[in-house]
């Protein structure tokens, strides 16, 4: 069993705050603490992210949730429904219900993702849009999902918060739908806090500015033909701007995105090669259909039929030996069971309109067998990756039946 005794605690921090990052953030303190248009660091971050994804437009937000709220508020007609994953982080669905839109939950496959089939089972004629999440960095089967949405004239949105480096057939995730949202809160590309909306639609771009940025940016960038141009001063009444220090941190990460991807992809490979021969843990990585993993975490499927330990026992034993970063996630799960998504909740912060479609066998199976581990991705991470790879291999060997 590998020893964790020589590793510096905590075992995982992100991002690496080296001298370059500290200099960029410190320089921004003297440059501006609030950008009111795209002429400063916020606009530079948006342009760099736009090029990173390959989209025509990118608009930053204070969070990925704020960017999703923009789509919910500006793109979905009143009285319609949206299909969302039952297994995801809650913010994929909650902004739609906040706007009084019915949310219908779809089941997942063995990768934790919704599919065209699970979406079709949730579909009713009053559905106007679908939002999918590329769970834990594994791209959804977008060809079939796009085809289904086109056949029903549905808007399609991608939540790419787990999949910054993911791609399908050589195209980044985020380019397969009408619009996509990336969280940049402690993700593979991070700005500390923040989010960004990307789209190839000028109308959605203009809606995003009117929804969250108002005044100078709207006067400067919103098309004169847009029906909301007269609202440029006030926008739609909300403010969702990204902080300039977040943009500076995000820009520093985009500058080294190739190196982050290289190291994370290498670390994913090392973990796969180390643990999979024992059959108890298998890294969830769709390598068929031209997909590349998005590199948020190393998601693993635990196989209880091959282990003398339960998943809970395996996790507890690994933690007892010092492997603190192996985790069964608590906040990303079957969200339909949360009080927020039940009409009987005693508080009423939103108009709760969530439609449960039971059973959800895919969600139940996936959530009960899933474990995750950081991918690190910075110079000096070798000792962490090696210790966790060897530690998981050793415990798997011991627990094998």
N, C-alpha and C positions, 0 to 999 in steps of 0.2 A: 504494500500500500504506500503510495506517494505521501510525503509529508508536506503539510501546509505551514509548518512551524516557521520556515524562513521567509514566508511571504509577508509583505507589508500590508497591514490592515488600513482601510478596508481593501478587500481583494479586487473590487471593481469600482473605478471612478470614471466619469466621462463628462466632458472631454479632457484630454491632457492639456493642462493649463501651462504651457511652456512660455518661454520669453516672447515668442512671436505673438501669441494670443494676448498676453498681458500688455504688450506694446500697442497692439491695435485697439484694444479696449481703452487703454489709458489715453491714447491719442484722441479717441473720440470724445473723451471728457472735455477736451479743449476745443473740439470742433463744433459739437452740437449735442444737446440732450433731448431735443425734440425736432424732428423733421416734419414740416408741414406740406412738403411736396416730395417729388422723386428726384430732386437735384442733389441730395446728400447720400449718406450711407445706406439709408433704407432703400432708395432707388438702386444703388449699386448692388445691394444684396438681392433685390428682386431680379435684376438683369442677370446676375450670376446664376441664380437658381433657374431662371427661365432657360438659359443656355444649358445648364446641367441636365434638365429634363428634356429639352428640345421643343417646348411649347412656344406658341406665339406670344402669350401674355402670362404675367405672373403678378399677383397682388398680395402683399404681406398683410398679416393680421397679428393681433396680440396673442392668439392661440389657434390651434387647429380647430377647436370647438367654435371659435368665432367665425372662422372661414366656412365651417359647415352651417352655422346659423345663417350666413349670407345666402348660401344655396337654398336653404329651407324657406327663407323669407322672400327671396326675389324670384325664384324659379318655379315654385309649385303653386298651381292655381287653388284657390279656396275650395273646400269640399271634396278634394281628391285624396288619394291614399299614396303612401310610399312603402315599398318593400325594403326591409333592412335585415341584416344578419341577426339571428338570435344569439349567436356566439360572437362577441366582439367587445370592445370597450364601450361603455354606455353612451359616450358622446357621439358615436356614429348615428345614433337614433334620436337622442333626446332633443336636439334643436328643432327637429321636424314637429314633434309633439308640442313643443313650446309654442309653435306657431299655429296650433290647432289642427294639425294634419294627422289623419289616421296613419298609424304605423303598423304594418303587418310584418310579422317576423318569419324569416325563412330558415330552414334547417341547414346544416353544414355537411360536408363530405369528410373523408378520412384525413384531409389536410386542414380541417377547421374552416374551410371556405364555403360560401354559398356557391351553387352551381345553377346552370340554366334550368335543370330539372327541379331543384328545390325552389327556385324563384317562380317557375311556372305553377307549382303546386300552391303557392301563396297568392297567385295572381287572381284578381277580380277585375271586371271591366272599368271600375272607377279608380284603378291604380294609374298614376300618371308618371311615376318615376321609380327608379331602383337605385339604391346605394349599396355598394359592395365594399368589403375590406379585404385586402391581401394579408391574411392573418399570419402573424409572426414572420413575415417576410416572404411567404410562399405565394406566388402570383395565382390568382384565380384563373379558371379556364375561360378567358375573356372572349375567345372566338365565338363560342356557343352563347354566352351571355349577351354579347353585342348583337348577334343574329336574332335572339329572342326579343330583345328590346326594340330593335328595328321593326320586327314583324308586328309589334303591338304599338308602335309609335310612342315609346316610352323614353323619357329622359334617363340618362345613365350617368351616375357619379361614382368616382373611385375615391375611397379613403385609403390613401397610400402611406399612412403614418408609420406602418411597420416595414415599409418596403422601398426605401429611398434608392437602393441600388438594384432593385428588381427590374426585369425586362421580359418581354414576350416577343419572340421572333425578331430580336434585335431592336425593339422599340421599348423605351422606358415605360414602366407603369405610370399612369397619369395621362397617357396619350391615347387611351382606348375608349374614352368616354367624352361626354359633353363638357365636363369639368372634373377636376380632381383636387383633393386637399391633402397636404402633407403637414403633419405636426412636426415642429422642430424643437419640441420639449424633450431633451435628453434622448433623442433618437440618434440614428447613425450619423446624420447631419443635424447638429444641434445649434440652437441659438440661446440655449438656456430655457427660455420661455418663448413661444411664438408659433406661428403657423403660416402657411402660404397656399393660395389658390392658384392653380394653373389651368389655362383653357386656350383653345384655338378660336374661341368665339369673342368677337369684339363686343357684342351685346352683353355677354356675361362679365367680361372685363369691366365694362362701364357700370354695370349693376354693382359689382364688387366695390368700386370706388365710391359710388353714391351711398352704398350701404354702410361703409365703415370709415371713410376718409374725409369726405366733405370739403368744401371751401377750395383752397388753392388747387389741389390735385384735380378736383372735378372741373373747375374752370379751365384748367390747362389740358386735361386729357379726355374728358368725356366727349363723345361725338356730338356735334351740333344737332344731328338728326335723332339722337336718343330722346325719348319722350320725357325723361327725367332731368334733362339739362337745365331746365328752369329751377330745379332744386339744388343747383350746384353749391350755393352758399351753405345750406343746411344739410345737404345730402338727405338720407331717409331718417335722420334724427339720432343716429348712433355713432359712437366712436370706437373703432377697433384697431387703432394704429399700433404697429410694432414699435417698441422702444429702440432708440438708436444704439444703445449698448448691446442689446440682443442682436441687432443687425450686424454690428461689428464682430461679435463672436461668431455669428453664422457665416459671415464672409470669410473669416479666417479658416473655418472648417471647409468651406467650398474650395478654397485655394489648395487644400491638400486632399481633396476628395479621392483622387486616384490612389493615393497612398493608403487612405483609410480603407478603400475597397480592396486593395491588394492584400493588406494584412488580414482583414476580416475574412476574405474568401480563403486565404491560406489557413487561418485558424479553424474555420468551419471544416475544411478538408482534414486537418489534423484530428479534430474531435471525431469525425466520422470514421476515419481509419482506425482509431484507437478503441472505440467502444462497440462498433457494430459487429465484430466477429463473435461476440458473446451472446448476441440474440436478445438480451433483455431490453436494451435501449437501441432505438433506431432514429437517426437524425431525419427530421421531416424536411425533405428537399426535393421538390419536383424537378427532376432533371430531364424529363421528356418534354415534348411539345415546345421546344425552343425556349424554355423558361430559365431565367437566372434568379437565384435567391436574392431577396432584398436586404439581407444582412443586418437585421435588427437584433435578433438573438439566435442562438442555436436551439431550436425547438426539437424536442425528442418525444418519441412515443414509447411509453413503458409497457412491456408485455408481461402481464402477471402470470400467464400460463407457462412462462419459461423461468419464473423466479420463485424461490422459496420464501421471499419477502413480498409483502404488499407494497404498493407504491408509497404509502405513508411510512412504512417501516424502512424502506430503502432510502427515502429522503431524510428521515430522522437519523439513520445510521451514518449517512454521508455527512450530515451536519455535525454529528458528534465527533467525527474524525477531523473536522476542521474545514470542510468544504461548504462554506457559508453561502455561496452564490447559487447553488442549485435550488430551484424554486418551482413550486406548483402555484401558478398565479392566482391571486385572490380577487383582483379587480377586473380582470378580463376573463369573462366566463359567460354562462347562460344568463343574459341580462333580463330575461323575461321574469325571473324570480325576484328581482329587486323591487322594494316598495315604490320607488319612483315610477315603475311601469305598471302599477296596480291602481285601479280606480278607487280602491278602498283606503288609500293612504290618508291619515288624519290631516296632513297639511296639503295645501293646494297651490304650489308655486307656478304650476303650468296647467294648461288644459290637457289632461291625460287622455290620450286617445290611442292606446296600444291594443292591438288585437292579437291574442295568443292563439296560436295554431298548434295544438298538441296532437300527438306526441312529437317530440324532437329527438328521435333516436340517434341521429348523427351527432348532435350537440352533446348528448349524454355520454356517448362512447368516447368522443374526442376529449372532452373536458376531464373525464375520469382517468385518462391514461397519459395526459400531457405533462411534461416537465420542460423547463427552459434553463439556459445557461448564457451568460454574457459572451460576446464574441471579442471583447477587447478591441484591439485595432490600432495600437500606438507603439512607437519604439519602446522596447523594454518589457513588452507583454509576454515574452516567451516563457518566463518562469511560471506565470499564472496559467497559461494555456497548457503547458506541459504537466503541471501538478494536477490540474483538473482532469485532463485526458487520462493520465495514469491512474488517478484516484478512481475515476468512474470505471475504467477497465478492471482494476483490481477488485472493486466491490461487486461488479457484474460477474466476475469470475467466481467469487465466493458464493454469490446468490443463485448462480445458475442451477437449474434442475435438469 
